[in-house]
Amino acid sequence: MRSPVLNPAVSDFALDPALAASSLAVASLPLCDVRLIDDARFPWLLLVPRRSDAVEIVDLAKADRALLFEEITAASAALRAATGCEKLNVGALGNHVRQLHVHVVARFAADVAWPEPVWGSGAAEPYATADRERLIAALRRQLR
């Protein structure tokens, strides 16, 4: 049985290069870094707990698990307010990237993948600079 990560030094934390390459910084919450996936087809946030050895939610200490849920709720509300989405998909898959991260995806009945999952639904379409900056600013306002 794997023991929970009990609060390792934040200085040990490093964002997985694959997550860094596919996303942009939005905010830093008490536990998680919030990042926007650079795919304009789906407004999509990642929450990455700054716990160096966490792979699964069960690897977090009890207090961190509770804080993660609060931050997922805050990110979900921010994404809904910023996009007016019809549905929110939340999941922690980690099949391609081992580092613990939680996906919060805004969904619309008119999006190209609806009603299927967004994963594997064609190639990402990066945001136009102005659209990306506008969405990040709106998310930051909501996450204050």
C-alpha positions as CSV (number, residue, x, y, z in Angstrom):
1,M,0.0,0.0,0.0
2,R,1.4,3.4,-1.0
3,S,1.5,5.9,1.9
4,P,0.0,9.4,1.3
5,V,2.2,12.3,0.4
6,L,2.2,14.3,3.6
7,N,3.2,17.8,2.5
8,P,6.6,17.5,0.8
9,A,8.4,20.8,0.2
10,V,6.9,22.7,-2.7
11,S,10.5,23.3,-3.8
12,D,10.5,19.6,-4.9
13,F,7.6,20.2,-7.2
14,A,8.1,20.3,-11.0
15,L,5.4,20.5,-13.6
16,D,5.5,17.5,-16.0
17,P,6.9,18.7,-19.3
18,A,3.9,17.3,-21.3
19,L,1.5,19.4,-19.2
20,A,3.7,22.5,-19.5
21,A,3.8,22.1,-23.3
22,S,0.1,21.7,-23.8
23,S,-1.2,24.3,-21.3
24,L,-0.8,27.9,-20.1
25,A,-0.6,29.3,-16.6
26,V,-3.8,30.8,-15.2
27,A,-3.6,31.0,-11.4
28,S,-1.9,29.5,-8.4
29,L,-4.3,28.4,-5.7
30,P,-3.2,27.2,-2.2
31,L,-2.7,23.6,-3.4
32,C,-2.9,23.6,-7.2
33,D,-1.6,25.4,-10.2
34,V,-4.5,26.1,-12.6
35,R,-3.6,25.8,-16.3
36,L,-5.6,26.3,-19.5
37,I,-5.2,23.6,-22.2
38,D,-4.4,25.4,-25.4
39,D,-7.3,24.0,-27.4
40,A,-9.9,26.5,-28.4
41,R,-12.4,23.8,-29.3
42,F,-12.9,23.0,-25.6
43,P,-12.4,25.5,-22.7
44,W,-10.4,23.1,-20.5
45,L,-8.6,23.6,-17.2
46,L,-6.0,21.5,-15.5
47,L,-5.5,21.6,-11.7
48,V,-2.1,20.3,-10.7
49,P,-1.5,19.8,-7.0
50,R,2.0,21.0,-6.1
51,R,2.9,17.7,-4.4
52,S,5.9,16.1,-6.0
53,D,5.1,12.4,-5.6
54,A,1.3,12.5,-6.0
55,V,0.1,10.2,-8.8
56,E,-3.4,9.5,-7.6
57,I,-5.8,11.5,-5.4
58,V,-5.4,8.8,-2.7
59,D,-1.7,9.8,-2.6
60,L,-2.6,13.1,-1.1
61,A,-2.9,13.7,2.7
62,K,-6.5,14.0,3.9
63,A,-6.3,17.8,4.3
64,D,-4.9,18.1,0.7
65,R,-7.7,15.9,-0.6
66,A,-10.3,18.2,0.9
67,L,-8.5,21.2,-0.4
68,L,-8.3,19.7,-3.9
69,F,-12.1,19.2,-3.9
70,E,-12.6,22.9,-2.9
71,E,-10.2,24.0,-5.7
72,I,-12.0,21.8,-8.2
73,T,-15.2,23.4,-7.2
74,A,-13.7,26.9,-7.5
75,A,-12.2,26.1,-10.9
76,S,-15.5,24.6,-12.1
77,A,-17.5,27.7,-11.1
78,A,-14.9,30.0,-12.7
79,L,-15.0,28.1,-16.0
80,R,-18.8,28.0,-16.0
81,A,-18.9,31.7,-15.3
82,A,-16.3,32.5,-18.0
83,T,-17.8,30.4,-20.7
84,G,-21.5,29.9,-20.0
85,C,-21.0,26.2,-20.6
86,E,-23.9,23.7,-20.6
87,K,-22.0,20.9,-18.8
88,L,-18.8,20.5,-16.8
89,N,-16.7,17.3,-17.1
90,V,-14.3,16.7,-14.3
91,G,-11.8,13.8,-14.2
92,A,-8.4,12.6,-13.0
93,L,-7.3,10.2,-15.7
94,G,-3.5,10.4,-15.9
95,N,-3.1,7.6,-18.4
96,H,-0.6,9.6,-20.5
97,V,1.0,11.8,-17.8
98,R,1.7,10.2,-14.4
99,Q,1.7,13.4,-12.4
100,L,-1.5,14.0,-10.6
101,H,-3.7,16.5,-12.4
102,V,-7.5,17.0,-12.6
103,H,-9.3,18.0,-15.8
104,V,-12.2,20.4,-15.7
105,V,-13.7,20.7,-19.2
106,A,-16.5,23.1,-20.3
107,R,-18.9,21.3,-22.6
108,F,-21.5,22.5,-25.1
109,A,-24.0,20.4,-27.0
110,A,-22.6,22.1,-30.2
111,D,-19.0,21.2,-29.5
112,V,-17.3,18.9,-32.0
113,A,-17.0,15.9,-29.6
114,W,-20.5,16.1,-27.9
115,P,-21.7,13.9,-26.3
116,E,-18.5,11.9,-26.4
117,P,-15.4,12.6,-24.3
118,V,-13.0,15.2,-25.5
119,W,-10.0,12.9,-25.4
120,G,-8.9,11.7,-28.8
121,S,-11.3,14.0,-30.6
122,G,-9.1,15.4,-33.4
123,A,-6.2,17.7,-33.2
124,A,-6.0,20.6,-30.8
125,E,-6.7,24.0,-32.2
126,P,-4.6,26.6,-30.3
127,Y,-6.4,29.8,-29.1
128,A,-6.0,33.0,-31.0
129,T,-3.9,35.2,-28.8
130,A,-6.7,37.7,-28.0
131,D,-9.2,34.9,-27.3
132,R,-6.7,33.1,-25.0
133,E,-5.9,36.3,-23.1
134,R,-9.5,37.2,-22.7
135,L,-10.4,33.8,-21.3
136,I,-7.4,33.7,-18.9
137,A,-8.3,37.2,-17.6
138,A,-11.9,36.1,-17.0
139,L,-10.8,33.0,-15.2
140,R,-8.4,35.0,-13.1
141,R,-11.1,37.4,-12.1
142,Q,-13.4,34.5,-11.1
143,L,-10.6,32.7,-9.1
144,R,-9.7,35.7,-6.9
